[in-house]
Amino acid sequence: QVQLVESGGGLVQAGGSLRLSCAASGRTFSRSAMGWFRQAPGKEREFVAGISWIGVSTYYANYADSVKGRFTISGDNAKNTVALQMNSLKPEDTAVYYCAVGGGRDMAAGGQYEYWGQGTQVTVSS
């Protein structure tokens, strides 16, 4: 069984930082995308950041315009993990963040991911 375990969510003041981590087990995902999505109350799920592996330890990263320059995604293929460092957080970043693995070539397409985590709450106060 494939399982995704997320951690790192919490409450932080505007301008603060949080680091989300996601560990996958059950299989490896060296040939597929890994990423983060989020969903705020009353809004649809949106893409945050993703990585597409192009080598054993090399990947291409992509970000939503709303988080460019503030968030950094990283992955460890050998450990089957993906993390999201979030800096300069804003109240509008408040949402449930979901880790996703097994994505296709379009890492921003949520429908192409095979597995999803349970989500971790990120709340940014003003």
Rosetta blueprint (number, residue, H / E / L):
1 Q L
2 V L
3 Q E
4 L E
5 V E
6 E E
7 S E
8 G L
9 G L
10 G E
11 L E
12 V E
13 Q E
14 A L
15 G L
16 G L
17 S L
18 L E
19 R E
20 L E
21 S E
22 C E
23 A E
24 A E
25 S E
26 G L
27 R L
28 T L
29 F L
30 S L
31 R L
32 S L
33 A E
34 M E
35 G E
36 W E
37 F E
38 R E
39 Q E
40 A L
41 P L
42 G L
43 K L
44 E L
45 R L
46 E E
47 F E
48 V E
49 A E
50 G E
51 I E
52 S E
53 W E
54 I L
55 G L
56 V L
57 S L
58 T L
59 Y E
60 Y E
61 A E
62 N E
63 Y E
64 A L
65 D L
66 S L
67 V L
68 K L
69 G L
70 R L
71 F E
72 T E
73 I E
74 S E
75 G E
76 D E
77 N L
78 A L
79 K L
80 N L
81 T E
82 V E
83 A E
84 L E
85 Q E
86 M E
87 N L
88 S L
89 L L
90 K L
91 P H
92 E H
93 D H
94 T L
95 A E
96 V E
97 Y E
98 Y E
99 C E
100 A E
101 V E
102 G E
103 G E
104 G L
105 R L
106 D L
107 M L
108 A L
109 A L
110 G H
111 G H
112 Q H
113 Y L
114 E L
115 Y E
116 W E
117 G L
118 Q L
119 G L
120 T E
121 Q E
122 V E
123 T E
124 V E
125 S E
126 S L
